[in-house]
């Protein structure tokens, strides 16, 4: 089963909130937001397969990631509210379409149920290029990533997946590289609908959720609502954490959300 971390106590009137990170991330990336949200509900962050302290596998498809999440939710005694960012958002969408009974409310952060034309291979190359024998502190790895052209914000993000004592990455870079077409893609044979409340929350400066994506989103999530965080890019939860947190609270706690449709 996936590795997970718990914050706060169960609330009688509010289900657990499960937070699902994106590519190259881990549950620890969401620790601050999870801790803040745990003031009123039980919050759980997971490490997805091939990330963090979760098991490594040769494959990394969205049906498999959805099944991994279903196993955690069943263990927790769901149903749950769920929030997924980027790759995690696609895994959450797949879970909602295949196991809707496990979910109450769904937040998809800055991703759509479509195939994208970009790749994240350059970051795998950059991480592989780090000479771990010369790394004593995370800052040493960040400096090498900077030399490889990785922007400052992502340097810190990536090095959270470093196992310093063992001088290795906690990411299964080989599997992620081999499965990259699946990660940036979206299965063509997806069917069904999730009828529950769903929020597609995107960064105002991001191009991951475009107007032309609304039709495929609505086809799968007929109750979908849309909101943007002004000035935020794809990493909206890291760039605007307080605004992100406030939006989640409104959507999760208001029976008839005041967010625009």
Order of alpha helices (4+ residues) and beta strands (2+ residues): beta-beta-alpha-beta-alpha-beta-alpha-beta-alpha-alpha-alpha-beta-beta-alpha-alpha-beta-alpha-beta-alpha-alpha
